[in-house]
Amino acid sequence: MEEIIVLEELISLSPNPGEKFDNYNYTKKDKQILRELAEKKAEIASSEINSQKIKMWEALNDLKQVRPLVWINEIPWHEMNVDDELTLKTSNNFTKILETRLRRTIYRWNHMRADMVVEPTMPCYLEVKNTGFGISEVVSVAKTDKESAVYSRGFQSQIDNEEDIEKIKNPKVIYFKEDTDAKFDIMEDIFNGILKVEKSGYPGFWFSPWDELIRWWSVEKLLTDLIMRPELVHKTIKRLVDAYLFQLDQYEELDLLALNNCNYRIGSGGLGYTKELPSKNFNPNKIKAKDLWGNSTAQIFSDVSPDMHNEFAIRYEVKWMERFGLNYYGCCEPLHKKIDILKKVPNLRKISISQWANLEIGAKNIGRDYVFSYKLSPSIFVYDTWDADSMKRKLTENLKKIKDCNVEILMKDISTVKYKPQRLWEWTKIAMEVVNSFVS
């Protein structure tokens, strides 16, 4: 079934953006449920293996030799509930969000831990409104599973000439301090003595201006205009990047940033632990972009030549990435033949090598100069048959091709496991057996 909808462009760049609730009240039973779950999280966070995983991520991101690290993300949670482990038992929307965060953390640790890390904290995300870039998507949506957050979209073009560039506005960022303080006090009361409640600003941003533009331009039309109307494209991407930078300035000026050299996903890759951040002149009361990881990606340029990729993407993206202390580049686009142009990216540390890239070429071009962020295909979870031996053999063969690189392995974009969560549990065991076989 397909419908036409307009999506309001109120952009939240936090992984768990602050959200206002009409009712923050909670019952004695709600508090008991949340505290019991918090105790389980605190126990995990204090474990020796958890501390070891932090050191391993630091070593990887600081380009020191360590076995390949495995991280799982973008999980179809609507398919994962077994024995009511994810069934919510608290009473209102606010407590349910806290409960969901706790239950998913414990579930992942119990069933698909890989190299995940658990911190003894409960972030209280700042309540921030971002007015967006002034354009609302007009998009057709097609869903195959009404319970899934994954769906297909078709975009209608809204940029046809230079006058349309004026539709792109500078965002305004507004911080609601009183609402944040009220939420913080409530969370402290709930988790006091178990988990440290921390006010958390924005630990980095998902910067993908080309992903934004195709929603307003349409894919086919934009790729055609790269050749037929290059000046229009240049002026439009410059305007959008300038708007992003205007937005970043506000997050710095309003003190809304948080460090991300911690248990936070960097770009489309793994965790951000590193001893190279924050910057040498770091002021904890005035966090700047230079203290953080940054990232960028131009997925629509998968089949565009390196020269054109550099002309229309890299030359504009570096204006954003030069503001950050370290950077991650890429997502689903194959980048194995574009390492030379990526060397122009300031403070580049991680490069995405997607399932469509050539591993041998990527390994040769990357070596140990960067982290090799290796993305596996989640399609293995949708087949009728499940061949664990074949998966183990294939992963082993591929890791041998990149054994001379600093590798993180990402299983992400998992839209479905065919309602068989045990497949993901078993894959995790297979992956960990394989990477541990590479320990020297």
C-alpha positions as CSV (number, residue, x, y, z in Angstrom):
1,M,0.0,0.0,0.0
2,E,1.4,3.4,-0.9
3,E,0.5,6.9,0.3
4,I,1.8,10.4,-0.3
5,I,2.8,12.2,2.9
6,V,4.7,15.4,3.8
7,L,7.4,15.0,6.4
8,E,8.1,18.1,8.6
9,E,11.8,18.9,8.6
10,L,12.4,19.3,12.3
11,I,15.8,17.6,12.4
12,S,17.2,16.1,15.6
13,L,20.8,15.0,15.2
14,S,21.1,13.2,18.5
15,P,20.9,9.4,18.6
16,N,18.3,9.7,21.3
17,P,17.0,13.3,21.0
18,G,15.3,14.9,24.0
19,E,11.5,14.6,23.9
20,K,8.9,16.5,25.8
21,F,6.2,14.5,27.6
22,D,2.8,15.6,28.9
23,N,3.2,13.3,31.9
24,Y,6.4,12.6,33.7
25,N,4.6,11.0,36.6
26,Y,5.5,7.4,37.6
27,T,4.2,4.9,40.1
28,K,6.1,3.1,42.8
29,K,5.9,0.0,40.7
30,D,7.4,1.8,37.7
31,K,10.3,2.9,39.8
32,Q,10.9,-0.6,41.2
33,I,10.9,-2.1,37.6
34,L,13.4,0.6,36.4
35,R,15.7,0.2,39.3
36,E,15.9,-3.6,39.0
37,L,16.8,-3.2,35.3
38,A,19.3,-0.5,36.2
39,E,21.0,-2.8,38.7
40,K,21.5,-5.4,36.0
41,K,23.0,-2.7,33.7
42,A,25.3,-1.5,36.5
43,E,26.5,-5.1,37.1
44,I,27.4,-5.5,33.5
45,A,29.2,-2.2,33.3
46,S,31.4,-3.2,36.3
47,S,32.5,-6.5,34.8
48,E,36.1,-7.0,33.8
49,I,35.3,-8.0,30.3
50,N,33.5,-4.7,29.8
51,S,36.7,-2.8,30.8
52,Q,38.7,-5.0,28.5
53,K,36.5,-4.1,25.5
54,I,36.9,-0.4,26.1
55,K,40.7,-0.8,25.9
56,M,40.4,-2.8,22.7
57,W,38.3,-0.1,21.1
58,E,40.8,2.5,22.1
59,A,43.6,0.5,20.6
60,L,41.8,0.0,17.3
61,N,40.9,3.7,17.0
62,D,44.4,4.7,17.9
63,L,45.7,2.5,15.1
64,K,47.4,0.0,17.4
65,Q,47.2,-3.7,16.4
66,V,44.3,-5.6,17.9
67,R,42.1,-8.4,16.6
68,P,39.1,-7.4,14.5
69,L,36.3,-6.0,16.7
70,V,32.7,-6.8,16.1
71,W,29.7,-4.5,16.6
72,I,26.0,-5.0,15.8
73,N,23.6,-2.1,15.1
74,E,20.3,-1.3,13.5
75,I,18.4,-4.2,14.8
76,P,14.8,-5.1,13.9
77,W,13.7,-4.9,17.5
78,H,10.0,-5.6,16.6
79,E,11.1,-9.2,15.7
80,M,13.5,-9.8,18.7
81,N,11.2,-10.4,21.7
82,V,11.7,-13.8,23.3
83,D,10.2,-15.0,26.6
84,D,9.0,-11.4,27.2
85,E,12.6,-10.1,27.6
86,L,11.6,-6.9,25.8
87,T,8.0,-6.6,27.0
88,L,7.5,-3.3,28.7
89,K,5.9,-3.2,32.1
90,T,5.9,0.4,33.2
91,S,2.9,2.7,32.8
92,N,3.6,5.8,30.7
93,N,5.5,7.0,27.6
94,F,8.4,8.5,29.6
95,T,9.1,5.4,31.7
96,K,8.6,3.1,28.8
97,I,11.4,4.9,26.9
98,L,13.7,4.5,29.9
99,E,12.7,0.9,30.2
100,T,13.2,0.2,26.5
101,R,16.8,1.5,26.7
102,L,17.6,-0.7,29.6
103,R,15.9,-3.8,28.3
104,R,17.6,-3.6,24.9
105,T,21.0,-3.1,26.5
106,I,20.6,-6.2,28.7
107,Y,19.1,-8.2,25.9
108,R,22.1,-7.4,23.6
109,W,24.6,-8.3,26.3
110,N,22.8,-11.6,27.0
111,H,22.3,-12.7,23.4
112,M,24.5,-10.8,20.9
113,R,27.2,-9.1,22.9
114,A,30.0,-9.2,20.4
115,D,32.4,-6.3,21.4
116,M,29.7,-4.0,22.8
117,V,30.4,-1.8,25.8
118,V,28.0,-0.9,28.6
119,E,28.6,2.3,30.7
120,P,27.3,2.8,34.3
121,T,25.3,5.8,33.3
122,M,21.8,6.8,32.2
123,P,22.0,9.8,29.8
124,C,19.4,12.5,30.2
125,Y,19.3,14.0,26.8
126,L,19.0,17.7,26.5
127,E,15.6,18.9,25.1
128,V,16.5,20.8,22.0
129,K,14.4,21.9,19.0
130,N,16.0,22.4,15.6
131,T,13.8,24.3,13.0
132,G,15.4,22.5,10.1
133,F,16.4,23.6,6.6
134,G,13.1,25.0,5.5
135,I,12.1,22.2,3.0
136,S,9.7,19.4,3.9
137,E,10.0,16.1,2.1
138,V,7.3,15.2,-0.3
139,V,7.6,11.4,-0.6
140,S,5.7,8.3,-1.5
141,V,6.1,5.5,1.1
142,A,5.7,1.8,0.6
143,K,5.8,-0.7,3.6
144,T,5.9,-4.5,3.5
145,D,5.8,-5.0,7.3
146,K,3.6,-2.6,9.2
147,E,5.5,-3.3,12.4
148,S,8.9,-2.5,10.9
149,A,10.5,1.0,10.9
150,V,12.1,0.1,7.5
151,Y,10.3,1.2,4.4
152,S,10.8,2.4,0.8
153,R,10.5,6.0,-0.3
154,G,10.2,7.8,-3.6
155,F,11.0,11.6,-3.6
156,Q,9.4,14.4,-5.5
157,S,11.7,17.1,-6.8
158,Q,11.5,20.5,-5.2
159,I,14.7,22.1,-6.6
160,D,14.4,22.9,-10.3
161,N,16.3,26.2,-10.7
162,E,18.5,28.7,-8.8
163,E,15.6,30.4,-7.3
164,D,14.7,27.2,-5.5
165,I,18.0,27.3,-3.7
166,E,16.5,30.1,-1.5
167,K,14.2,27.5,0.0
168,I,17.2,26.2,2.0
169,K,17.1,28.2,5.3
170,N,19.6,28.4,8.2
171,P,18.3,26.4,11.1
172,K,17.6,27.9,14.5
173,V,18.6,25.8,17.5
174,I,16.6,26.3,20.7
175,Y,17.5,24.7,24.1
176,F,14.8,24.1,26.7
177,K,16.8,24.2,29.9
178,E,14.0,24.2,32.4
179,D,12.4,21.1,30.8
180,T,15.8,19.4,30.7
181,D,16.4,20.2,34.4
182,A,12.9,18.8,35.4
183,K,13.5,15.6,33.5
184,F,17.0,15.3,35.0
185,D,15.6,15.6,38.6
186,I,13.1,12.8,37.9
187,M,15.7,10.5,36.4
188,E,18.0,11.1,39.4
189,D,15.2,10.1,41.8
190,I,14.6,6.9,39.9
191,F,18.2,5.8,39.4
192,N,19.9,7.3,42.5
193,G,22.6,5.1,43.9
194,I,22.6,2.7,40.9
195,L,23.4,4.5,37.7
196,K,24.9,8.0,37.3
197,V,22.4,10.2,35.5
198,E,24.2,12.6,33.1
199,K,22.9,15.5,31.1
200,S,24.0,14.7,27.6
201,G,24.3,17.1,24.8
202,Y,24.8,16.2,21.2
203,P,27.7,13.7,20.8
204,G,28.4,14.4,17.2
205,F,26.2,14.6,14.1
206,W,25.2,12.5,11.2
207,F,26.5,14.7,8.4
208,S,25.3,13.6,4.9
209,P,24.3,16.6,2.8
210,W,23.9,14.5,-0.3
211,D,21.5,12.2,1.5
212,E,19.6,15.4,2.3
213,L,19.6,16.8,-1.2
214,I,18.3,13.7,-2.9
215,R,15.2,13.9,-0.8
216,W,14.5,17.4,-2.2
217,W,15.8,16.8,-5.7
218,S,15.1,13.1,-6.6
219,V,17.9,10.7,-7.3
220,E,17.6,10.4,-11.1
221,K,17.2,14.2,-11.6
222,L,20.2,15.0,-9.4
223,L,22.5,12.5,-11.1
224,T,21.5,13.9,-14.5
225,D,22.1,17.5,-13.3
226,L,25.7,16.7,-12.2
227,I,26.4,16.6,-15.9
228,M,23.7,18.8,-17.5
229,R,23.6,21.6,-14.8
230,P,26.8,21.4,-12.7
231,E,26.7,25.0,-11.7
232,L,23.2,24.6,-10.2
233,V,24.4,21.6,-8.2
234,H,27.6,23.4,-7.0
235,K,25.6,26.4,-5.7
236,T,23.0,24.1,-4.0
237,I,25.4,21.9,-2.2
238,K,27.4,24.9,-1.1
239,R,24.3,26.6,0.3
240,L,23.3,23.4,2.2
241,V,26.8,22.9,3.7
242,D,26.8,26.6,4.8
243,A,23.5,26.0,6.6
244,Y,24.9,22.9,8.3
245,L,27.9,25.0,9.5
246,F,25.6,27.8,10.7
247,Q,23.8,25.1,12.7
248,L,27.1,23.7,14.2
249,D,28.1,27.2,15.3
250,Q,24.9,27.4,17.4
251,Y,25.5,24.0,19.1
252,E,28.9,25.3,20.1
253,E,27.7,28.7,21.2
254,L,24.8,27.2,23.3
255,D,27.1,24.6,24.9
256,L,25.0,21.7,23.5
257,L,27.8,19.4,22.5
258,A,29.0,16.2,24.3
259,L,32.1,14.2,23.9
260,N,31.9,11.1,21.7
261,N,35.2,9.4,22.4
262,C,33.1,6.9,24.4
263,N,30.3,4.4,24.0
264,Y,28.9,6.1,20.9
265,R,28.6,5.1,17.4
266,I,30.8,7.1,15.0
267,G,29.4,7.7,11.6
268,S,28.1,4.4,10.2
269,G,30.9,2.5,12.0
270,G,31.7,1.2,15.5
271,L,32.4,2.9,18.9
272,G,34.4,6.0,19.3
273,Y,36.8,5.2,22.2
274,T,40.2,6.9,21.7
275,K,42.9,8.6,23.7
276,E,43.4,11.2,21.0
277,L,40.3,13.1,21.9
278,P,39.3,15.6,23.3
279,S,41.7,18.2,22.0
280,K,44.8,19.3,24.0
281,N,43.2,22.6,25.1
282,F,39.9,20.9,26.0
283,N,37.5,22.9,28.2
284,P,34.8,20.6,29.7
285,N,32.6,23.6,30.1
286,K,32.9,24.7,26.5
287,I,33.1,21.6,24.3
288,K,33.9,22.3,20.7
289,A,33.7,20.3,17.5
290,K,37.4,19.9,17.6
291,D,37.0,17.8,20.7
292,L,34.8,15.3,18.8
293,W,34.7,12.7,16.0
294,G,33.0,14.0,12.9
295,N,31.9,12.1,9.8
296,S,30.5,12.5,6.3
297,T,29.2,10.3,3.5
298,A,28.0,10.7,-0.1
299,Q,26.2,7.4,-0.7
300,I,24.5,8.6,-3.9
301,F,28.0,8.8,-5.5
302,S,28.6,5.1,-5.4
303,D,29.1,4.9,-9.2
304,V,30.4,8.4,-9.7
305,S,34.1,8.7,-10.7
306,P,36.7,9.7,-8.1
307,D,37.2,13.1,-9.9
308,M,33.5,13.9,-9.8
309,H,33.2,12.6,-6.2
310,N,35.9,15.0,-5.3
311,E,34.5,17.9,-7.2
312,F,30.9,17.7,-6.0
313,A,31.3,16.1,-2.5
314,I,34.7,16.0,-0.9
315,R,35.6,19.7,-1.6
316,Y,32.4,20.7,0.3
317,E,32.5,18.0,3.0
318,V,36.0,19.0,4.1
319,K,34.6,22.4,5.3
320,W,32.6,20.4,7.9
321,M,35.1,17.8,8.7
322,E,38.0,20.2,9.2
323,R,36.1,21.4,12.3
324,F,36.5,18.0,14.0
325,G,39.3,16.3,15.8
326,L,39.0,13.0,14.1
327,N,36.8,11.9,11.2
328,Y,34.9,8.8,9.8
329,Y,34.0,8.7,6.1
330,G,31.4,6.7,4.2
331,C,28.5,4.4,4.6
332,C,27.1,2.1,1.9
333,E,29.0,3.5,-1.0
334,P,32.0,1.4,-2.2
335,L,35.1,3.4,-1.5
336,H,37.9,1.0,-2.2
337,K,39.0,2.9,-5.4
338,K,38.6,6.3,-3.9
339,I,41.2,6.2,-1.0
340,D,43.4,8.7,-2.8
341,I,40.8,11.4,-2.8
342,L,39.8,10.6,0.8
343,K,43.3,11.4,1.9
344,K,42.3,15.0,1.4
345,V,39.9,14.7,4.4
346,P,41.5,16.4,7.4
347,N,42.0,14.2,10.5
348,L,40.5,11.1,8.7
349,R,40.8,8.0,10.9
350,K,38.1,5.5,9.7
351,I,37.0,4.5,6.2
352,S,33.8,2.6,5.5
353,I,34.2,-0.5,3.3
354,S,30.8,-1.6,2.4
355,Q,29.5,-5.0,1.2
356,W,29.8,-3.8,-2.4
357,A,33.5,-2.9,-2.1
358,N,36.5,-5.0,-3.2
359,L,38.2,-6.2,-0.1
360,E,41.7,-6.8,-1.6
361,I,41.8,-3.4,-3.3
362,G,40.5,-1.7,-0.2
363,A,43.1,-3.4,2.0
364,K,45.9,-2.6,-0.3
365,N,44.9,1.1,-0.5
366,I,44.2,1.5,3.2
367,G,46.8,-0.6,4.9
368,R,47.2,0.4,8.5
369,D,46.9,4.1,7.8
370,Y,43.2,4.1,8.8
371,V,40.6,1.9,10.5
372,F,39.1,-0.5,7.9
373,S,35.4,-0.3,8.8
374,Y,34.1,-3.5,7.2
375,K,30.3,-3.8,6.6
376,L,28.8,-7.3,6.1
377,S,25.7,-8.0,4.2
378,P,22.6,-8.6,6.4
379,S,20.9,-10.6,3.6
380,I,22.1,-13.8,5.3
381,F,19.2,-13.5,7.7
382,V,16.4,-13.6,5.1
383,Y,17.1,-16.9,3.4
384,D,14.9,-20.0,4.1
385,T,18.0,-22.0,4.9
386,W,20.6,-21.2,7.6
387,D,24.1,-22.5,6.8
388,A,26.3,-21.6,9.8
389,D,29.3,-23.5,8.5
390,S,29.3,-21.7,5.2
391,M,29.0,-18.3,7.0
392,K,32.0,-19.1,9.2
393,R,34.0,-20.2,6.2
394,K,33.2,-17.1,4.2
395,L,33.9,-14.7,7.0
396,T,37.2,-16.4,7.7
397,E,38.2,-16.2,4.0
398,N,37.3,-12.5,3.9
399,L,39.2,-11.6,7.1
400,K,42.3,-13.2,5.7
401,K,42.1,-10.8,2.8
402,I,42.3,-7.8,5.2
403,K,44.4,-9.3,8.0
404,D,47.1,-6.6,7.6
405,C,44.5,-3.8,8.4
406,N,43.1,-2.4,11.6
407,V,39.6,-3.9,11.2
408,E,36.2,-3.3,12.8
409,I,33.3,-5.6,11.6
410,L,29.8,-4.1,11.4
411,M,26.6,-6.1,11.1
412,K,24.1,-3.3,10.5
413,D,21.0,-2.4,8.4
414,I,19.3,-5.6,9.6
415,S,15.8,-4.9,8.4
416,T,14.6,-8.4,9.3
417,V,15.6,-11.8,10.7
418,K,12.4,-13.4,9.5
419,Y,11.2,-13.3,13.1
420,K,13.9,-15.7,14.1
421,P,16.1,-13.7,16.5
422,Q,18.2,-16.8,17.3
423,R,19.8,-16.4,13.9
424,L,21.4,-13.1,15.0
425,W,22.4,-14.7,18.3
426,E,24.1,-17.6,16.5
427,W,25.8,-15.3,13.9
428,T,27.3,-13.3,16.8
429,K,28.8,-16.5,18.2
430,I,30.2,-17.4,14.8
431,A,31.7,-14.0,14.3
432,M,33.4,-14.0,17.7
433,E,34.8,-17.5,17.1
434,V,36.3,-16.3,13.8
435,V,37.8,-13.0,15.0
436,N,39.3,-14.8,18.1
437,S,41.1,-17.1,15.7
438,F,43.0,-14.1,14.4
439,V,44.5,-13.4,17.8
440,S,48.3,-13.6,17.4
